[in-house]
Amino acid sequence: MKEFQGRSYDCMIAHTTIVFTRYIMLSVENRKSADHRSIGRLCYLCCDELEDIKFFESISLILDLLKDALTEKLSLTKKQLNEFMNYIIASLPTVLKEKLAILC
């Protein structure tokens, strides 16, 4: 590889950019091959296997946990619990109410 000397500002910026880009590429390759924290593509393969919980399903799970906690800790009756949950759901935005109605 031939060396080049340039004294203009644009030339120095280009040279610095190339040097840092080369360093980043070498660091990424080193991490992929030698670093014990990233066991190759194992992390990515495991993440691909897991199914994501949809946003509205997670809200439904949170509301179910809230029901269980209120029943257990505050000893609410079914009627009181339903009134409280209806109040919470009624105060939600319309989009969320529609999605929760579909899930239920």
JORAJO-V777462 format. One record per helix or strand of 2 or more residues. SS is the DSSP state (h for helix, s for strand). FROM is the first residue (numbers start at 1). TO is the last residue. Records with the same first field share a line. If there is no record, write none. Layout:
SS=FROM-TO ; FROM-TO
This chain:
h=9-34 ; 42-49 ; 55-74 ; 78-90 ; 94-103
